[in-house]
Amino acid sequence: MGESLSRQTVLNEIQDCGAVVILRLTNSDKILQIAEAIIQGGMKAIEVTLNTPGAIEAISKLCKTLGDKILIGAGTVLNGDEAEKAIHAGAKYVISPVFKPEIIHMAHAHDCPAVPGCMTPTEMLQAHEAGADVIKLFPAESFGPEYMRSIMAPLNHLRIMPTGGVHASNAGDWISAGAFCLGVGSAILDKKAIAANDFQALNKKARDFKEAIQHAREQIH
């Protein structure tokens, strides 16, 4: 489904985007309007969590409708079979809250990046050695940017995506600490705005987040 992208191309695009927006919804009825608002706000990399009802169908629908405007991924992937189904539906990368080698192997069998969730330096290194393309630091809010900075001092070859509690006001702290990209959910996915069909509010939150990332990267360079 959609354009076939190499694993490295997808990684490059995710890094360029600066963040992956996590769509974890109670239903997928409004997923197209939500995705369009986020994309118009400058955020192209969007992850649909597999515990969203109708997630596989939603991934397929987003790919068919939005094409190369979106860089769609699957999140909350818990095993290799789920990874394969998501990839066949059009997911270009696979994100998990846990580290399971079978998920990495399945993603790589389809030339897709794998992003497992890890907490400790040992777990992160084991995931990297198993082939993980990016490490998802989760739950990031329990540790903070200084924790990641400390890990990256001896393990600066890791590409880390902090996820959980990441928002526009602390995005710069994570970027300056060395984050490869960020995982962001509720900071953009405002439940009240979605309930009110206020997709412009989502657009603004996405835009503000994108600007925070760009500003932080400019400060580094």
PyMOL commands that place a pseudoatom at each C-alpha (Angstrom):
pseudoatom trace, name=CA, resn=MET, resi=1, chain=A, elem=C, hetatm=0, pos=[0.000, 0.000, 0.000]
pseudoatom trace, name=CA, resn=GLY, resi=2, chain=A, elem=C, hetatm=0, pos=[1.393, 3.343, -0.968]
pseudoatom trace, name=CA, resn=GLU, resi=3, chain=A, elem=C, hetatm=0, pos=[4.955, 4.055, -1.911]
pseudoatom trace, name=CA, resn=SER, resi=4, chain=A, elem=C, hetatm=0, pos=[7.546, 1.495, -0.836]
pseudoatom trace, name=CA, resn=LEU, resi=5, chain=A, elem=C, hetatm=0, pos=[10.250, 3.152, 1.252]
pseudoatom trace, name=CA, resn=SER, resi=6, chain=A, elem=C, hetatm=0, pos=[13.505, 1.633, 2.430]
pseudoatom trace, name=CA, resn=ARG, resi=7, chain=A, elem=C, hetatm=0, pos=[14.173, 1.248, 6.131]
pseudoatom trace, name=CA, resn=GLN, resi=8, chain=A, elem=C, hetatm=0, pos=[16.870, 3.935, 6.047]
pseudoatom trace, name=CA, resn=THR, resi=9, chain=A, elem=C, hetatm=0, pos=[14.650, 6.349, 4.117]
pseudoatom trace, name=CA, resn=VAL, resi=10, chain=A, elem=C, hetatm=0, pos=[11.916, 5.966, 6.735]
pseudoatom trace, name=CA, resn=LEU, resi=11, chain=A, elem=C, hetatm=0, pos=[14.427, 6.575, 9.539]
pseudoatom trace, name=CA, resn=ASN, resi=12, chain=A, elem=C, hetatm=0, pos=[15.683, 9.696, 7.784]
pseudoatom trace, name=CA, resn=GLU, resi=13, chain=A, elem=C, hetatm=0, pos=[12.134, 10.989, 7.377]
pseudoatom trace, name=CA, resn=ILE, resi=14, chain=A, elem=C, hetatm=0, pos=[11.292, 10.324, 11.042]
pseudoatom trace, name=CA, resn=GLN, resi=15, chain=A, elem=C, hetatm=0, pos=[14.396, 12.219, 12.113]
pseudoatom trace, name=CA, resn=ASP, resi=16, chain=A, elem=C, hetatm=0, pos=[13.507, 15.090, 9.780]
pseudoatom trace, name=CA, resn=CYS, resi=17, chain=A, elem=C, hetatm=0, pos=[9.970, 15.185, 11.203]
pseudoatom trace, name=CA, resn=GLY, resi=18, chain=A, elem=C, hetatm=0, pos=[11.405, 15.411, 14.706]
pseudoatom trace, name=CA, resn=ALA, resi=19, chain=A, elem=C, hetatm=0, pos=[8.466, 13.622, 16.298]
pseudoatom trace, name=CA, resn=VAL, resi=20, chain=A, elem=C, hetatm=0, pos=[6.014, 10.789, 15.877]
pseudoatom trace, name=CA, resn=VAL, resi=21, chain=A, elem=C, hetatm=0, pos=[2.444, 11.726, 16.808]
pseudoatom trace, name=CA, resn=ILE, resi=22, chain=A, elem=C, hetatm=0, pos=[0.715, 8.869, 18.631]
pseudoatom trace, name=CA, resn=LEU, resi=23, chain=A, elem=C, hetatm=0, pos=[-2.962, 8.335, 17.782]
pseudoatom trace, name=CA, resn=ARG, resi=24, chain=A, elem=C, hetatm=0, pos=[-4.447, 6.287, 20.610]
pseudoatom trace, name=CA, resn=LEU, resi=25, chain=A, elem=C, hetatm=0, pos=[-8.212, 6.637, 20.200]
pseudoatom trace, name=CA, resn=THR, resi=26, chain=A, elem=C, hetatm=0, pos=[-11.328, 5.075, 21.699]
pseudoatom trace, name=CA, resn=ASN, resi=27, chain=A, elem=C, hetatm=0, pos=[-12.651, 4.724, 18.148]
pseudoatom trace, name=CA, resn=SER, resi=28, chain=A, elem=C, hetatm=0, pos=[-11.328, 5.498, 14.682]
pseudoatom trace, name=CA, resn=ASP, resi=29, chain=A, elem=C, hetatm=0, pos=[-14.368, 7.374, 13.334]
pseudoatom trace, name=CA, resn=LYS, resi=30, chain=A, elem=C, hetatm=0, pos=[-12.557, 10.718, 13.121]
pseudoatom trace, name=CA, resn=ILE, resi=31, chain=A, elem=C, hetatm=0, pos=[-9.065, 9.422, 12.442]
pseudoatom trace, name=CA, resn=LEU, resi=32, chain=A, elem=C, hetatm=0, pos=[-8.846, 10.888, 8.930]
pseudoatom trace, name=CA, resn=GLN, resi=33, chain=A, elem=C, hetatm=0, pos=[-9.806, 14.408, 10.062]
pseudoatom trace, name=CA, resn=ILE, resi=34, chain=A, elem=C, hetatm=0, pos=[-7.408, 14.141, 12.997]
pseudoatom trace, name=CA, resn=ALA, resi=35, chain=A, elem=C, hetatm=0, pos=[-4.534, 12.993, 10.796]
pseudoatom trace, name=CA, resn=GLU, resi=36, chain=A, elem=C, hetatm=0, pos=[-5.187, 15.720, 8.223]
pseudoatom trace, name=CA, resn=ALA, resi=37, chain=A, elem=C, hetatm=0, pos=[-5.171, 18.423, 10.919]
pseudoatom trace, name=CA, resn=ILE, resi=38, chain=A, elem=C, hetatm=0, pos=[-1.903, 17.145, 12.349]
pseudoatom trace, name=CA, resn=ILE, resi=39, chain=A, elem=C, hetatm=0, pos=[-0.274, 16.925, 8.927]
pseudoatom trace, name=CA, resn=GLN, resi=40, chain=A, elem=C, hetatm=0, pos=[-1.385, 20.466, 8.083]
pseudoatom trace, name=CA, resn=GLY, resi=41, chain=A, elem=C, hetatm=0, pos=[0.279, 21.490, 11.350]
pseudoatom trace, name=CA, resn=GLY, resi=42, chain=A, elem=C, hetatm=0, pos=[3.593, 20.186, 9.997]
pseudoatom trace, name=CA, resn=MET, resi=43, chain=A, elem=C, hetatm=0, pos=[3.704, 16.746, 11.622]
pseudoatom trace, name=CA, resn=LYS, resi=44, chain=A, elem=C, hetatm=0, pos=[3.892, 14.002, 9.012]
pseudoatom trace, name=CA, resn=ALA, resi=45, chain=A, elem=C, hetatm=0, pos=[4.954, 10.966, 11.091]
pseudoatom trace, name=CA, resn=ILE, resi=46, chain=A, elem=C, hetatm=0, pos=[1.833, 9.501, 12.697]
pseudoatom trace, name=CA, resn=GLU, resi=47, chain=A, elem=C, hetatm=0, pos=[1.549, 6.259, 14.650]
pseudoatom trace, name=CA, resn=VAL, resi=48, chain=A, elem=C, hetatm=0, pos=[-1.780, 4.456, 15.021]
pseudoatom trace, name=CA, resn=THR, resi=49, chain=A, elem=C, hetatm=0, pos=[-1.755, 2.299, 18.142]
pseudoatom trace, name=CA, resn=LEU, resi=50, chain=A, elem=C, hetatm=0, pos=[-3.080, -1.201, 17.609]
pseudoatom trace, name=CA, resn=ASN, resi=51, chain=A, elem=C, hetatm=0, pos=[-5.302, -0.942, 20.679]
pseudoatom trace, name=CA, resn=THR, resi=52, chain=A, elem=C, hetatm=0, pos=[-7.339, 1.667, 18.813]
pseudoatom trace, name=CA, resn=PRO, resi=53, chain=A, elem=C, hetatm=0, pos=[-10.512, -0.102, 17.605]
pseudoatom trace, name=CA, resn=GLY, resi=54, chain=A, elem=C, hetatm=0, pos=[-10.218, -0.844, 13.883]
pseudoatom trace, name=CA, resn=ALA, resi=55, chain=A, elem=C, hetatm=0, pos=[-6.524, 0.107, 13.885]
pseudoatom trace, name=CA, resn=ILE, resi=56, chain=A, elem=C, hetatm=0, pos=[-5.461, -2.104, 10.969]
pseudoatom trace, name=CA, resn=GLU, resi=57, chain=A, elem=C, hetatm=0, pos=[-8.299, -0.810, 8.804]
pseudoatom trace, name=CA, resn=ALA, resi=58, chain=A, elem=C, hetatm=0, pos=[-7.480, 2.752, 9.862]
pseudoatom trace, name=CA, resn=ILE, resi=59, chain=A, elem=C, hetatm=0, pos=[-3.832, 2.334, 8.840]
pseudoatom trace, name=CA, resn=SER, resi=60, chain=A, elem=C, hetatm=0, pos=[-4.937, 1.066, 5.443]
pseudoatom trace, name=CA, resn=LYS, resi=61, chain=A, elem=C, hetatm=0, pos=[-7.440, 3.922, 5.045]
pseudoatom trace, name=CA, resn=LEU, resi=62, chain=A, elem=C, hetatm=0, pos=[-4.889, 6.596, 5.951]
pseudoatom trace, name=CA, resn=CYS, resi=63, chain=A, elem=C, hetatm=0, pos=[-2.361, 5.152, 3.492]
pseudoatom trace, name=CA, resn=LYS, resi=64, chain=A, elem=C, hetatm=0, pos=[-4.882, 5.021, 0.650]
pseudoatom trace, name=CA, resn=THR, resi=65, chain=A, elem=C, hetatm=0, pos=[-6.314, 8.466, 1.332]
pseudoatom trace, name=CA, resn=LEU, resi=66, chain=A, elem=C, hetatm=0, pos=[-3.240, 10.498, 2.274]
pseudoatom trace, name=CA, resn=GLY, resi=67, chain=A, elem=C, hetatm=0, pos=[-0.509, 8.689, 0.350]
pseudoatom trace, name=CA, resn=ASP, resi=68, chain=A, elem=C, hetatm=0, pos=[2.917, 10.256, 0.715]
pseudoatom trace, name=CA, resn=LYS, resi=69, chain=A, elem=C, hetatm=0, pos=[1.524, 13.142, 2.793]
pseudoatom trace, name=CA, resn=ILE, resi=70, chain=A, elem=C, hetatm=0, pos=[1.691, 10.810, 5.783]
pseudoatom trace, name=CA, resn=LEU, resi=71, chain=A, elem=C, hetatm=0, pos=[4.450, 8.622, 7.207]
pseudoatom trace, name=CA, resn=ILE, resi=72, chain=A, elem=C, hetatm=0, pos=[2.273, 6.052, 8.918]
pseudoatom trace, name=CA, resn=GLY, resi=73, chain=A, elem=C, hetatm=0, pos=[3.455, 3.668, 11.611]
pseudoatom trace, name=CA, resn=ALA, resi=74, chain=A, elem=C, hetatm=0, pos=[1.908, 1.093, 13.926]
pseudoatom trace, name=CA, resn=GLY, resi=75, chain=A, elem=C, hetatm=0, pos=[2.191, 1.449, 17.692]
pseudoatom trace, name=CA, resn=THR, resi=76, chain=A, elem=C, hetatm=0, pos=[1.498, -0.737, 20.731]
pseudoatom trace, name=CA, resn=VAL, resi=77, chain=A, elem=C, hetatm=0, pos=[2.727, -3.704, 18.689]
pseudoatom trace, name=CA, resn=LEU, resi=78, chain=A, elem=C, hetatm=0, pos=[3.128, -6.657, 21.066]
pseudoatom trace, name=CA, resn=ASN, resi=79, chain=A, elem=C, hetatm=0, pos=[4.249, -9.533, 18.840]
pseudoatom trace, name=CA, resn=GLY, resi=80, chain=A, elem=C, hetatm=0, pos=[5.543, -10.447, 15.412]
pseudoatom trace, name=CA, resn=ASP, resi=81, chain=A, elem=C, hetatm=0, pos=[2.136, -11.363, 13.992]
pseudoatom trace, name=CA, resn=GLU, resi=82, chain=A, elem=C, hetatm=0, pos=[0.736, -7.930, 14.860]
pseudoatom trace, name=CA, resn=ALA, resi=83, chain=A, elem=C, hetatm=0, pos=[3.777, -6.297, 13.262]
pseudoatom trace, name=CA, resn=GLU, resi=84, chain=A, elem=C, hetatm=0, pos=[3.256, -8.250, 10.048]
pseudoatom trace, name=CA, resn=LYS, resi=85, chain=A, elem=C, hetatm=0, pos=[-0.461, -7.422, 9.825]
pseudoatom trace, name=CA, resn=ALA, resi=86, chain=A, elem=C, hetatm=0, pos=[0.246, -3.725, 10.367]
pseudoatom trace, name=CA, resn=ILE, resi=87, chain=A, elem=C, hetatm=0, pos=[2.985, -3.671, 7.737]
pseudoatom trace, name=CA, resn=HIS, resi=88, chain=A, elem=C, hetatm=0, pos=[0.736, -5.422, 5.203]
pseudoatom trace, name=CA, resn=ALA, resi=89, chain=A, elem=C, hetatm=0, pos=[-1.869, -2.732, 5.914]
pseudoatom trace, name=CA, resn=GLY, resi=90, chain=A, elem=C, hetatm=0, pos=[0.678, -0.040, 5.051]
pseudoatom trace, name=CA, resn=ALA, resi=91, chain=A, elem=C, hetatm=0, pos=[2.626, 0.746, 8.228]
pseudoatom trace, name=CA, resn=LYS, resi=92, chain=A, elem=C, hetatm=0, pos=[6.137, 1.971, 7.389]
pseudoatom trace, name=CA, resn=TYR, resi=93, chain=A, elem=C, hetatm=0, pos=[7.575, 1.424, 10.888]
pseudoatom trace, name=CA, resn=VAL, resi=94, chain=A, elem=C, hetatm=0, pos=[6.689, -0.548, 13.999]
pseudoatom trace, name=CA, resn=ILE, resi=95, chain=A, elem=C, hetatm=0, pos=[6.716, 0.819, 17.553]
pseudoatom trace, name=CA, resn=SER, resi=96, chain=A, elem=C, hetatm=0, pos=[6.270, -1.227, 20.723]
pseudoatom trace, name=CA, resn=PRO, resi=97, chain=A, elem=C, hetatm=0, pos=[6.066, -0.371, 24.437]
pseudoatom trace, name=CA, resn=VAL, resi=98, chain=A, elem=C, hetatm=0, pos=[8.316, -3.397, 25.084]
pseudoatom trace, name=CA, resn=PHE, resi=99, chain=A, elem=C, hetatm=0, pos=[11.463, -5.036, 23.723]
pseudoatom trace, name=CA, resn=LYS, resi=100, chain=A, elem=C, hetatm=0, pos=[10.730, -8.335, 21.962]
pseudoatom trace, name=CA, resn=PRO, resi=101, chain=A, elem=C, hetatm=0, pos=[13.272, -9.557, 19.383]
pseudoatom trace, name=CA, resn=GLU, resi=102, chain=A, elem=C, hetatm=0, pos=[10.526, -11.198, 17.286]
pseudoatom trace, name=CA, resn=ILE, resi=103, chain=A, elem=C, hetatm=0, pos=[9.014, -7.783, 16.551]
pseudoatom trace, name=CA, resn=ILE, resi=104, chain=A, elem=C, hetatm=0, pos=[12.366, -6.427, 15.382]
pseudoatom trace, name=CA, resn=HIS, resi=105, chain=A, elem=C, hetatm=0, pos=[12.973, -9.475, 13.195]
pseudoatom trace, name=CA, resn=MET, resi=106, chain=A, elem=C, hetatm=0, pos=[9.532, -9.263, 11.587]
pseudoatom trace, name=CA, resn=ALA, resi=107, chain=A, elem=C, hetatm=0, pos=[9.887, -5.530, 10.892]
pseudoatom trace, name=CA, resn=HIS, resi=108, chain=A, elem=C, hetatm=0, pos=[13.309, -6.037, 9.330]
pseudoatom trace, name=CA, resn=ALA, resi=109, chain=A, elem=C, hetatm=0, pos=[12.011, -8.930, 7.215]
pseudoatom trace, name=CA, resn=HIS, resi=110, chain=A, elem=C, hetatm=0, pos=[9.844, -6.294, 5.539]
pseudoatom trace, name=CA, resn=ASP, resi=111, chain=A, elem=C, hetatm=0, pos=[12.590, -3.618, 5.482]
pseudoatom trace, name=CA, resn=CYS, resi=112, chain=A, elem=C, hetatm=0, pos=[10.795, -1.534, 8.126]
pseudoatom trace, name=CA, resn=PRO, resi=113, chain=A, elem=C, hetatm=0, pos=[12.350, 0.197, 11.155]
pseudoatom trace, name=CA, resn=ALA, resi=114, chain=A, elem=C, hetatm=0, pos=[11.633, -1.290, 14.575]
pseudoatom trace, name=CA, resn=VAL, resi=115, chain=A, elem=C, hetatm=0, pos=[11.323, 0.901, 17.673]
pseudoatom trace, name=CA, resn=PRO, resi=116, chain=A, elem=C, hetatm=0, pos=[11.068, -1.130, 20.900]
pseudoatom trace, name=CA, resn=GLY, resi=117, chain=A, elem=C, hetatm=0, pos=[10.273, 0.359, 24.290]
pseudoatom trace, name=CA, resn=CYS, resi=118, chain=A, elem=C, hetatm=0, pos=[13.042, 0.212, 26.909]
pseudoatom trace, name=CA, resn=MET, resi=119, chain=A, elem=C, hetatm=0, pos=[13.864, 1.771, 30.281]
pseudoatom trace, name=CA, resn=THR, resi=120, chain=A, elem=C, hetatm=0, pos=[17.320, 0.772, 31.463]
pseudoatom trace, name=CA, resn=PRO, resi=121, chain=A, elem=C, hetatm=0, pos=[20.741, 1.148, 29.810]
pseudoatom trace, name=CA, resn=THR, resi=122, chain=A, elem=C, hetatm=0, pos=[21.138, -2.646, 29.752]
pseudoatom trace, name=CA, resn=GLU, resi=123, chain=A, elem=C, hetatm=0, pos=[17.784, -3.143, 28.055]
pseudoatom trace, name=CA, resn=MET, resi=124, chain=A, elem=C, hetatm=0, pos=[18.539, -0.384, 25.547]
pseudoatom trace, name=CA, resn=LEU, resi=125, chain=A, elem=C, hetatm=0, pos=[21.891, -1.910, 24.601]
pseudoatom trace, name=CA, resn=GLN, resi=126, chain=A, elem=C, hetatm=0, pos=[20.344, -5.370, 24.271]
pseudoatom trace, name=CA, resn=ALA, resi=127, chain=A, elem=C, hetatm=0, pos=[17.639, -3.962, 21.996]
pseudoatom trace, name=CA, resn=HIS, resi=128, chain=A, elem=C, hetatm=0, pos=[20.235, -2.130, 19.910]
pseudoatom trace, name=CA, resn=GLU, resi=129, chain=A, elem=C, hetatm=0, pos=[22.313, -5.289, 19.569]
pseudoatom trace, name=CA, resn=ALA, resi=130, chain=A, elem=C, hetatm=0, pos=[19.160, -7.174, 18.512]
pseudoatom trace, name=CA, resn=GLY, resi=131, chain=A, elem=C, hetatm=0, pos=[18.805, -4.695, 15.652]
pseudoatom trace, name=CA, resn=ALA, resi=132, chain=A, elem=C, hetatm=0, pos=[16.511, -1.973, 17.015]
pseudoatom trace, name=CA, resn=ASP, resi=133, chain=A, elem=C, hetatm=0, pos=[16.682, 1.081, 14.777]
pseudoatom trace, name=CA, resn=VAL, resi=134, chain=A, elem=C, hetatm=0, pos=[15.541, 3.530, 17.455]
pseudoatom trace, name=CA, resn=ILE, resi=135, chain=A, elem=C, hetatm=0, pos=[14.984, 2.979, 21.175]
pseudoatom trace, name=CA, resn=LYS, resi=136, chain=A, elem=C, hetatm=0, pos=[11.734, 4.246, 22.667]
pseudoatom trace, name=CA, resn=LEU, resi=137, chain=A, elem=C, hetatm=0, pos=[12.469, 5.528, 26.187]
pseudoatom trace, name=CA, resn=PHE, resi=138, chain=A, elem=C, hetatm=0, pos=[9.201, 4.706, 27.906]
pseudoatom trace, name=CA, resn=PRO, resi=139, chain=A, elem=C, hetatm=0, pos=[7.710, 5.974, 30.123]
pseudoatom trace, name=CA, resn=ALA, resi=140, chain=A, elem=C, hetatm=0, pos=[9.870, 9.074, 29.647]
pseudoatom trace, name=CA, resn=GLU, resi=141, chain=A, elem=C, hetatm=0, pos=[8.025, 11.225, 32.186]
pseudoatom trace, name=CA, resn=SER, resi=142, chain=A, elem=C, hetatm=0, pos=[9.238, 8.932, 34.969]
pseudoatom trace, name=CA, resn=PHE, resi=143, chain=A, elem=C, hetatm=0, pos=[12.865, 9.820, 34.230]
pseudoatom trace, name=CA, resn=GLY, resi=144, chain=A, elem=C, hetatm=0, pos=[13.309, 13.122, 32.422]
pseudoatom trace, name=CA, resn=PRO, resi=145, chain=A, elem=C, hetatm=0, pos=[15.880, 14.519, 29.970]
pseudoatom trace, name=CA, resn=GLU, resi=146, chain=A, elem=C, hetatm=0, pos=[18.805, 14.267, 32.392]
pseudoatom trace, name=CA, resn=TYR, resi=147, chain=A, elem=C, hetatm=0, pos=[18.316, 10.512, 32.648]
pseudoatom trace, name=CA, resn=MET, resi=148, chain=A, elem=C, hetatm=0, pos=[18.570, 10.181, 28.870]
pseudoatom trace, name=CA, resn=ARG, resi=149, chain=A, elem=C, hetatm=0, pos=[21.557, 12.515, 28.787]
pseudoatom trace, name=CA, resn=SER, resi=150, chain=A, elem=C, hetatm=0, pos=[23.319, 10.310, 31.359]
pseudoatom trace, name=CA, resn=ILE, resi=151, chain=A, elem=C, hetatm=0, pos=[22.619, 7.174, 29.321]
pseudoatom trace, name=CA, resn=MET, resi=152, chain=A, elem=C, hetatm=0, pos=[23.887, 8.738, 26.127]
pseudoatom trace, name=CA, resn=ALA, resi=153, chain=A, elem=C, hetatm=0, pos=[27.188, 9.788, 27.696]
pseudoatom trace, name=CA, resn=PRO, resi=154, chain=A, elem=C, hetatm=0, pos=[28.573, 6.206, 27.498]
pseudoatom trace, name=CA, resn=LEU, resi=155, chain=A, elem=C, hetatm=0, pos=[26.073, 4.986, 24.867]
pseudoatom trace, name=CA, resn=ASN, resi=156, chain=A, elem=C, hetatm=0, pos=[26.089, 7.861, 22.395]
pseudoatom trace, name=CA, resn=HIS, resi=157, chain=A, elem=C, hetatm=0, pos=[25.585, 5.531, 19.438]
pseudoatom trace, name=CA, resn=LEU, resi=158, chain=A, elem=C, hetatm=0, pos=[21.970, 4.924, 20.500]
pseudoatom trace, name=CA, resn=ARG, resi=159, chain=A, elem=C, hetatm=0, pos=[19.084, 6.688, 18.795]
pseudoatom trace, name=CA, resn=ILE, resi=160, chain=A, elem=C, hetatm=0, pos=[16.495, 7.396, 21.466]
pseudoatom trace, name=CA, resn=MET, resi=161, chain=A, elem=C, hetatm=0, pos=[12.871, 8.525, 21.163]
pseudoatom trace, name=CA, resn=PRO, resi=162, chain=A, elem=C, hetatm=0, pos=[11.509, 9.640, 24.555]
pseudoatom trace, name=CA, resn=THR, resi=163, chain=A, elem=C, hetatm=0, pos=[7.779, 8.965, 24.803]
pseudoatom trace, name=CA, resn=GLY, resi=164, chain=A, elem=C, hetatm=0, pos=[5.337, 9.784, 27.585]
pseudoatom trace, name=CA, resn=GLY, resi=165, chain=A, elem=C, hetatm=0, pos=[4.896, 13.222, 29.102]
pseudoatom trace, name=CA, resn=VAL, resi=166, chain=A, elem=C, hetatm=0, pos=[6.547, 14.959, 26.140]
pseudoatom trace, name=CA, resn=HIS, resi=167, chain=A, elem=C, hetatm=0, pos=[4.968, 18.302, 25.229]
pseudoatom trace, name=CA, resn=ALA, resi=168, chain=A, elem=C, hetatm=0, pos=[5.865, 21.587, 23.561]
pseudoatom trace, name=CA, resn=SER, resi=169, chain=A, elem=C, hetatm=0, pos=[7.252, 23.174, 26.725]
pseudoatom trace, name=CA, resn=ASN, resi=170, chain=A, elem=C, hetatm=0, pos=[9.792, 20.394, 27.377]
pseudoatom trace, name=CA, resn=ALA, resi=171, chain=A, elem=C, hetatm=0, pos=[10.462, 19.257, 23.793]
pseudoatom trace, name=CA, resn=GLY, resi=172, chain=A, elem=C, hetatm=0, pos=[13.544, 21.473, 23.662]
pseudoatom trace, name=CA, resn=ASP, resi=173, chain=A, elem=C, hetatm=0, pos=[14.978, 19.854, 26.806]
pseudoatom trace, name=CA, resn=TRP, resi=174, chain=A, elem=C, hetatm=0, pos=[14.701, 16.405, 25.246]
pseudoatom trace, name=CA, resn=ILE, resi=175, chain=A, elem=C, hetatm=0, pos=[16.184, 17.545, 21.939]
pseudoatom trace, name=CA, resn=SER, resi=176, chain=A, elem=C, hetatm=0, pos=[19.130, 19.238, 23.660]
pseudoatom trace, name=CA, resn=ALA, resi=177, chain=A, elem=C, hetatm=0, pos=[19.674, 16.070, 25.710]
pseudoatom trace, name=CA, resn=GLY, resi=178, chain=A, elem=C, hetatm=0, pos=[20.260, 14.205, 22.450]
pseudoatom trace, name=CA, resn=ALA, resi=179, chain=A, elem=C, hetatm=0, pos=[16.888, 12.753, 21.425]
pseudoatom trace, name=CA, resn=PHE, resi=180, chain=A, elem=C, hetatm=0, pos=[16.770, 11.340, 17.890]
pseudoatom trace, name=CA, resn=CYS, resi=181, chain=A, elem=C, hetatm=0, pos=[13.105, 12.283, 17.748]
pseudoatom trace, name=CA, resn=LEU, resi=182, chain=A, elem=C, hetatm=0, pos=[10.161, 12.539, 20.151]
pseudoatom trace, name=CA, resn=GLY, resi=183, chain=A, elem=C, hetatm=0, pos=[7.011, 10.525, 20.716]
pseudoatom trace, name=CA, resn=VAL, resi=184, chain=A, elem=C, hetatm=0, pos=[4.037, 12.776, 21.484]
pseudoatom trace, name=CA, resn=GLY, resi=185, chain=A, elem=C, hetatm=0, pos=[0.435, 11.891, 22.212]
pseudoatom trace, name=CA, resn=SER, resi=186, chain=A, elem=C, hetatm=0, pos=[-1.926, 13.794, 24.496]
pseudoatom trace, name=CA, resn=ALA, resi=187, chain=A, elem=C, hetatm=0, pos=[0.046, 17.040, 24.128]
pseudoatom trace, name=CA, resn=ILE, resi=188, chain=A, elem=C, hetatm=0, pos=[-1.361, 17.239, 20.591]
pseudoatom trace, name=CA, resn=LEU, resi=189, chain=A, elem=C, hetatm=0, pos=[-4.299, 14.823, 20.737]
pseudoatom trace, name=CA, resn=ASP, resi=190, chain=A, elem=C, hetatm=0, pos=[-6.654, 16.987, 22.803]
pseudoatom trace, name=CA, resn=LYS, resi=191, chain=A, elem=C, hetatm=0, pos=[-9.661, 14.802, 23.697]
pseudoatom trace, name=CA, resn=LYS, resi=192, chain=A, elem=C, hetatm=0, pos=[-11.983, 17.759, 24.269]
pseudoatom trace, name=CA, resn=ALA, resi=193, chain=A, elem=C, hetatm=0, pos=[-11.069, 19.272, 20.904]
pseudoatom trace, name=CA, resn=ILE, resi=194, chain=A, elem=C, hetatm=0, pos=[-11.689, 15.940, 19.176]
pseudoatom trace, name=CA, resn=ALA, resi=195, chain=A, elem=C, hetatm=0, pos=[-15.053, 15.533, 20.894]
pseudoatom trace, name=CA, resn=ALA, resi=196, chain=A, elem=C, hetatm=0, pos=[-16.006, 19.036, 19.735]
pseudoatom trace, name=CA, resn=ASN, resi=197, chain=A, elem=C, hetatm=0, pos=[-14.696, 18.402, 16.198]
pseudoatom trace, name=CA, resn=ASP, resi=198, chain=A, elem=C, hetatm=0, pos=[-12.294, 21.293, 16.736]
pseudoatom trace, name=CA, resn=PHE, resi=199, chain=A, elem=C, hetatm=0, pos=[-9.594, 20.010, 14.415]
pseudoatom trace, name=CA, resn=GLN, resi=200, chain=A, elem=C, hetatm=0, pos=[-8.125, 23.513, 14.119]
pseudoatom trace, name=CA, resn=ALA, resi=201, chain=A, elem=C, hetatm=0, pos=[-7.053, 23.187, 17.760]
pseudoatom trace, name=CA, resn=LEU, resi=202, chain=A, elem=C, hetatm=0, pos=[-5.142, 20.005, 16.903]
pseudoatom trace, name=CA, resn=ASN, resi=203, chain=A, elem=C, hetatm=0, pos=[-3.567, 21.794, 13.956]
pseudoatom trace, name=CA, resn=LYS, resi=204, chain=A, elem=C, hetatm=0, pos=[-2.327, 24.571, 16.252]
pseudoatom trace, name=CA, resn=LYS, resi=205, chain=A, elem=C, hetatm=0, pos=[-0.954, 22.129, 18.834]
pseudoatom trace, name=CA, resn=ALA, resi=206, chain=A, elem=C, hetatm=0, pos=[0.916, 20.265, 16.096]
pseudoatom trace, name=CA, resn=ARG, resi=207, chain=A, elem=C, hetatm=0, pos=[2.290, 23.527, 14.733]
pseudoatom trace, name=CA, resn=ASP, resi=208, chain=A, elem=C, hetatm=0, pos=[3.433, 24.694, 18.180]
pseudoatom trace, name=CA, resn=PHE, resi=209, chain=A, elem=C, hetatm=0, pos=[5.142, 21.371, 18.806]
pseudoatom trace, name=CA, resn=LYS, resi=210, chain=A, elem=C, hetatm=0, pos=[6.894, 21.456, 15.440]
pseudoatom trace, name=CA, resn=GLU, resi=211, chain=A, elem=C, hetatm=0, pos=[8.134, 24.993, 16.133]
pseudoatom trace, name=CA, resn=ALA, resi=212, chain=A, elem=C, hetatm=0, pos=[9.465, 23.925, 19.559]
pseudoatom trace, name=CA, resn=ILE, resi=213, chain=A, elem=C, hetatm=0, pos=[11.499, 21.141, 17.924]
pseudoatom trace, name=CA, resn=GLN, resi=214, chain=A, elem=C, hetatm=0, pos=[12.846, 23.408, 15.193]
pseudoatom trace, name=CA, resn=HIS, resi=215, chain=A, elem=C, hetatm=0, pos=[13.814, 26.078, 17.714]
pseudoatom trace, name=CA, resn=ALA, resi=216, chain=A, elem=C, hetatm=0, pos=[15.630, 23.539, 19.904]
pseudoatom trace, name=CA, resn=ARG, resi=217, chain=A, elem=C, hetatm=0, pos=[17.544, 22.133, 16.935]
pseudoatom trace, name=CA, resn=GLU, resi=218, chain=A, elem=C, hetatm=0, pos=[18.556, 25.638, 15.836]
pseudoatom trace, name=CA, resn=GLN, resi=219, chain=A, elem=C, hetatm=0, pos=[19.916, 26.323, 19.320]
pseudoatom trace, name=CA, resn=ILE, resi=220, chain=A, elem=C, hetatm=0, pos=[22.082, 23.208, 19.136]
pseudoatom trace, name=CA, resn=HIS, resi=221, chain=A, elem=C, hetatm=0, pos=[23.535, 24.170, 15.758]
for i in range(1, 221): cmd.bond("trace and resi %d" % i, "trace and resi %d" % (i + 1))
show_as sticks, trace
zoom trace
